[in-house]
């Protein structure tokens, strides 16, 4: 059985652990970057999709890890490749449609709200004046985020309207969409739940380091944590709302017990979570891919 792992770096901790887990369970692994793929249309005697001289239609299943930075052309083309591979009959995890939903914060948030989940109040606009007017409507303490991005990169908190206005003008000048969200007072912590096939398999508390960001990649500290039923159900519902078979769901619980879903990552890292929880997440992912693979 040949399992593909699409990753920008096969030597990264998470990709390496997944590849090792697949091999330990008897699978053959093809690790490649989507930037290595050659696509063909109209050929009868050559593969429609090929990477590292392997016909990708041979794959029993493909796991998509982070596809890497790139231009708009490059990113759209890479997702197109995933759609085509799926049409060729190869199970892709996560589905390209799920990746498209999760990677777009605005689109994802609308789907989470439509599923009945509580999300932070958010205003998205291309007009700095409208973003400025929304500042007091969002409580006068906001988080400004890129619509596309992860790991807390490019995320800024502003509690001064004039300072926020300067940020909006700068972002607009550089042709960014303005995405502002109320700051949820979460006591310097949030919860990451790792969902595989509709089940929470591991969870952790993330404690903010210096400042307010809880992302482990930004200095947050992972702490072992067993979520209650309500948190687990919210995480599972969030993953399902975006169509994610594998997801890292980030939730916040306020002092009065309200639970907010603030992000769903369709290509989640898990180094901090696997280390803190003791759960073999890489092994669970490998087992799911093998079950999912076409025979």
Beta strands, then each sheet from edge to edge (+ up, - down):
strand 1: 2-6
strand 2: 28-32
strand 3: 38-39
strand 4: 49-51
strand 5: 54-55
strand 6: 61-64
strand 7: 91-93
strand 8: 122-125
strand 9: 142-145
strand 10: 156-158
strand 11: 178-182
strand 12: 189-196
strand 13: 199-207
strand 14: 221-224
strand 15: 246-253
strand 16: 259-265
sheet 1: 2+ 1+ 6+ 7+
sheet 2: 3+ 4- 5+
sheet 3: 8+ 11- 9+ 10-
sheet 4: 14+ 13- 12+ 15- 16+
end
